[in-house]
Amino acid sequence: MDEIQRRFAERLTERGIELRDSEKQLEQFETYYRLLVEWNEKMNLTGITEREQVYEKHFYDSLTVAQISGFGDASSMADIGSGAGFPSIPLKIVFPHLQVVIVDALAKRIRFLEEVVSRLGLSDVLCIHGRAEEVARKLEHRDRYDIVTARAVARLAVLNEFCLPFVRTGGRFIAMKGSDIEQELEESRYSMQKLNASLQEVLRFQLPGEGSERHLIVIAKSNPTPKAYPRKPGTPLKEPLLQC
């Protein structure tokens, strides 16, 4: 364990997140980092490649989701528009019991994620190439998951339609956002209502190094997804569910 890894583990502990098999898990994070940099030379995965920054802005940031009350009791999660695997892969490393589904519309990213899953020796991870609006229509994924996440994919009113159809009744959607969320929150209330969900809580924190502001928006689902949603691919982005 070097200084970057030691500080990473300490900061997680401060958030109440423990690495139970720290040697193995830190080795998995380091392999993940090397794969990210290697594949980033061939395709655009991230603009952040400096090692300490990756550990803070990708790995640590992803794991803040585990602060949500009751997260440790979840057994399944779906990560929509996962990109390079954030937050799902870091969460799977630290919580190996989770059954994880990753959905992304770009085939190259899915190939990268499949390589990560294989090289890290992760089990119960399914990487799906497809659009959220189509995958959420499949019975095996609809109204299914305890936790659904999305990180910097779209505005919240759009994300609700992408993500809430995956959430089981009684489950939660966690949107990971930066600063200035008030307008997004306000305009998203109508889509929550249409999708049988409501705002549960908003957690605000800062990244420990540079102090960037982050928010976790937790949305609870009370009933199954209405049959009309999600609408056909492309429609949520072009015509978000907004109050007229």
C-alpha positions in Angstrom: 0.0 0.0 0.0 1.5 3.3 -1.1 0.6 6.8 0.1 -2.2 7.4 -2.4 -3.8 4.1 -1.5 -3.4 4.7 2.2 -5.0 8.1 2.0 -7.8 6.6 -0.2 -8.6 4.0 2.4 -8.4 6.5 5.3 -10.9 8.8 3.6 -13.3 5.9 3.0 -13.1 5.0 6.7 -13.9 8.6 7.6 -17.1 8.1 5.5 -17.9 4.9 7.3 -16.9 2.7 4.3 -14.5 -0.1 5.2 -12.4 -2.2 2.9 -12.9 -5.6 4.5 -10.3 -7.4 2.4 -8.1 -4.4 1.9 -5.1 -6.0 0.2 -7.2 -7.7 -2.4 -9.5 -4.8 -2.9 -6.7 -2.2 -3.3 -5.0 -4.5 -5.8 -8.3 -4.6 -7.7 -8.5 -0.8 -7.7 -4.9 -0.5 -9.0 -5.6 -3.0 -11.8 -8.7 -1.0 -12.6 -6.6 2.2 -12.8 -4.1 0.6 -15.1 -6.8 -0.7 -17.4 -8.5 2.7 -17.5 -5.3 4.4 -18.5 -4.4 1.7 -21.1 -7.8 1.7 -22.8 -8.0 5.5 -22.6 -5.2 5.7 -25.1 -7.4 3.9 -27.6 -10.8 5.4 -26.8 -12.3 8.3 -24.9 -13.1 7.0 -21.4 -12.1 9.9 -19.1 -10.3 13.2 -19.2 -8.8 12.3 -15.8 -5.8 9.9 -15.9 -3.4 11.2 -13.2 -3.4 8.4 -10.6 -4.2 10.4 -7.5 -7.0 12.2 -9.3 -8.5 9.0 -10.5 -8.5 7.6 -7.0 -10.3 10.7 -5.7 -12.5 11.9 -8.5 -13.6 8.5 -9.8 -13.0 5.8 -7.1 -13.7 7.8 -4.0 -16.5 9.8 -5.6 -18.2 6.6 -6.7 -18.0 5.0 -3.3 -19.8 8.0 -1.6 -23.0 6.3 -2.8 -22.5 3.8 0.0 -23.2 6.6 2.5 -26.9 6.4 1.7 -28.8 4.9 4.6 -29.4 1.2 4.1 -27.1 0.8 1.1 -25.4 -2.1 2.7 -28.7 -4.0 2.8 -29.1 -3.8 -1.0 -28.5 -7.0 -3.0 -28.9 -5.7 -6.5 -28.0 -2.5 -8.4 -28.1 -1.2 -12.0 -25.8 1.5 -13.2 -27.3 3.4 -16.2 -25.0 5.1 -18.7 -22.0 3.8 -16.7 -19.3 5.1 -19.0 -16.0 3.8 -17.7 -17.8 1.9 -14.8 -18.5 4.7 -12.3 -20.0 4.2 -9.8 -20.8 0.5 -10.3 -17.3 -1.1 -10.5 -15.9 0.6 -7.4 -19.1 -0.3 -5.5 -18.8 -3.9 -6.6 -15.2 -4.1 -5.5 -16.1 -2.9 -2.0 -19.4 -4.7 -1.8 -18.8 -8.0 -3.6 -22.2 -9.4 -2.6 -23.9 -7.0 -4.9 -25.5 -8.3 -8.1 -24.6 -5.6 -10.7 -26.0 -4.7 -14.1 -24.3 -2.1 -16.1 -26.1 -0.5 -19.1 -24.3 1.6 -21.7 -25.2 2.6 -25.2 -21.6 2.4 -26.6 -20.3 -1.0 -27.5 -16.7 0.0 -27.0 -17.3 1.0 -23.4 -19.1 -2.3 -22.8 -16.0 -4.2 -24.1 -13.8 -2.2 -21.8 -16.1 -3.0 -18.8 -16.2 -6.7 -19.7 -12.4 -6.7 -19.7 -12.3 -4.9 -16.3 -14.8 -7.4 -14.8 -12.7 -10.3 -16.1 -9.3 -9.0 -15.0 -10.6 -8.0 -11.5 -12.2 -11.4 -11.1 -15.7 -10.0 -10.3 -18.7 -12.2 -10.3 -22.4 -11.5 -10.8 -21.8 -8.5 -13.1 -23.7 -8.2 -16.3 -22.6 -5.6 -18.9 -25.4 -4.7 -21.4 -24.9 -2.9 -24.6 -28.2 -1.0 -25.2 -30.2 2.2 -24.6 -31.8 2.6 -21.2 -35.2 3.2 -22.8 -35.1 -0.3 -24.5 -33.4 -2.3 -21.8 -36.0 -1.0 -19.2 -38.8 -2.5 -21.3 -37.4 -6.0 -20.8 -39.2 -7.9 -18.0 -36.0 -9.2 -16.5 -34.9 -5.6 -15.8 -38.1 -3.7 -15.3 -39.0 -2.8 -11.7 -36.2 -5.1 -10.6 -33.3 -3.4 -8.7 -32.8 -2.3 -5.1 -30.5 0.6 -6.1 -30.1 2.3 -9.5 -27.4 4.8 -10.1 -26.4 7.4 -12.8 -23.5 9.7 -12.7 -23.3 12.9 -14.9 -25.5 11.4 -17.7 -28.2 14.0 -18.2 -30.5 16.5 -16.4 -32.5 14.9 -13.6 -35.9 15.2 -15.3 -34.4 13.0 -18.1 -32.5 10.7 -15.8 -35.7 9.9 -13.9 -37.3 8.4 -17.1 -34.0 6.6 -17.9 -33.5 5.1 -14.5 -36.7 4.8 -12.4 -38.2 2.1 -14.6 -35.3 -0.2 -13.4 -36.0 0.4 -9.7 -38.2 -2.0 -7.8 -41.1 -0.8 -5.7 -39.5 0.3 -2.4 -36.1 0.8 -4.1 -34.2 3.9 -4.8 -32.6 5.8 -7.6 -29.4 7.7 -6.7 -28.4 10.5 -9.1 -24.8 11.7 -8.7 -24.5 15.4 -9.4 -22.1 18.3 -9.0 -23.0 21.7 -7.7 -26.0 24.0 -8.7 -28.7 21.4 -8.5 -31.7 23.5 -7.3 -33.1 24.2 -10.8 -32.7 20.5 -11.8 -34.5 19.4 -8.6 -37.4 21.7 -9.1 -38.0 20.8 -12.8 -37.7 17.1 -12.0 -40.6 16.9 -9.5 -43.1 16.4 -12.3 -41.3 13.4 -13.8 -41.0 11.9 -10.3 -44.7 12.1 -9.9 -45.4 10.6 -13.3 -43.0 7.7 -12.5 -44.4 6.9 -9.1 -41.5 8.3 -7.1 -40.6 11.1 -4.7 -37.5 12.9 -3.4 -36.2 11.1 -0.3 -33.1 13.1 0.6 -30.2 15.1 -0.8 -26.7 14.5 0.6 -24.1 17.3 0.0 -20.4 16.8 0.5 -17.0 17.9 -0.9 -14.2 15.8 -2.4 -11.5 15.8 0.2 -8.6 16.9 -2.0 -9.6 19.9 -4.1 -13.0 20.5 -2.3 -15.3 20.1 -5.4 -19.0 20.1 -4.4 -21.0 17.0 -4.9 -24.6 16.0 -4.3 -26.3 12.6 -4.1 -30.0 12.9 -4.9 -32.0 10.0 -3.5 -35.4 9.3 -5.1 -37.6 6.6 -3.6 -40.1 4.6 -5.8 -43.5 3.8 -4.3 -45.2 1.8 -7.1 -44.4 0.0 -10.4 -43.5 2.0 -13.5 -46.6 3.1 -15.5 -46.8 1.2 -18.8 -46.2 4.4 -20.9 -42.7 4.8 -19.6 -40.0 4.9 -20.6 -41.0 6.4 -24.0 -39.2 5.3 -27.2 -35.5 5.9 -27.5 -34.5 9.6 -27.9 -37.9 11.0 -26.7 -36.9 11.6 -23.0 -33.9 13.8 -24.2 -35.9 15.6 -26.8 -39.1 16.0 -24.8 -38.3 15.7 -21.1 -41.2 15.2 -18.6 -41.7 18.8 -17.5 -44.6 20.6 -16.0 -46.4 22.6 -18.7 
